[in-house]
Amino acid sequence: MTVKEIINVKGKRLGYFEAWCKACGICVALCPKHVFDTGPDGKPIVARVGDCINCGTCEIMCPDFAIGWYEDPLHDADLKEAHRRGTEDEWAKK
């Protein structure tokens, strides 16, 4: 299954499982910042990425779990360093 990343805002990424989307339009209609428009196939497209406030409304309201936010641990400098160290520690064990 392919996840398409459509937004990366403030250390969070919005992933979209296009195959799960039934083009109901709920995410388009309920987004408080009107980030989405409806594409030619009826599915959401990001039209105003800079307006996204990662409130999570699209994820919460999607009846098919086709859209969802997840943390981007490499966004934060401290987490990036911890990730790098963890990777080095794993290699040192081998």
N, C-alpha and C positions, 0 to 999 in steps of 0.2 A: 504494500500500500504506500502510495506516495503522499507525503505531506509537503504542501507548498507554503513556504514562509512568505507572508504578505506584508507584515509590518514588524519593525523592530523599534520599540519605543522604550526609553528609560530602562534598559536592561531586561525587558520582556519581549518575547517574540510571539506573534500571532500566527499560529499554524492553521492551515485550511486543508481538510480532507475533501477534495473536490468530488470524489466518487460518492461520498456520503451525502452531499448537499442535494436536496430535492427542489431547490429554488423556491422556497416558500416566501422569502422576502422579509422574514421577521428581523433578521440582523440589520437589513437596510432600513426598515421602518422604525426600529427602536433605538438606533444609535443616536445618543444625545448630541453628538457633534456632526452628524451626517457625513461620516467618513466614507461610507459606501454608496455606490450607485448600482443600479441593476444592469448587468451585462446583457448582450444580445441573446444569451441562452437562459436568461432569467436568474442567473447566479450572481452573487455579489462580486463587485470589483472595487478595489480601493481607489477612490477618486481624490481624497484629500488626506493623505497620510499625515501631514503636519498638524492636522486638527485632532488626531487621536490622543485621548488622555488615558488610555488603557484602563477604563472603568470596568471592563469585563461584561458589560451588558450583552454583547453579541454572544459570548461564550455561555453565559447563564441561560439565555433565552432560546438558544438553538435546540430544537427538539431532536435533532439527529446527531448531536455532538460533533458536527462537521467543522466547527471552528473552536479554537481554544488557545489560551495564553499559557506560556511556560517561561520559566526563568532562564535568563541567559547568564550563566555564571562567569562568562569571560568578559562581560560588560564592566564589572567592577574591578578596579585595579588590585585590591586586596585579594579578592576571590581568584583573579587571574594568576596572581603569584602563588596562592595556595594550590591551585590546580597544577601549575607548573611544577611545584615542589612534590605534589602527590604523584605526578607522572614520573618524575625522576626517582622517587622512592620506590615505585613499582618496578622500574627498570633495574634499580640497584639490587632488588631481591632476586632477580633472575640470574 
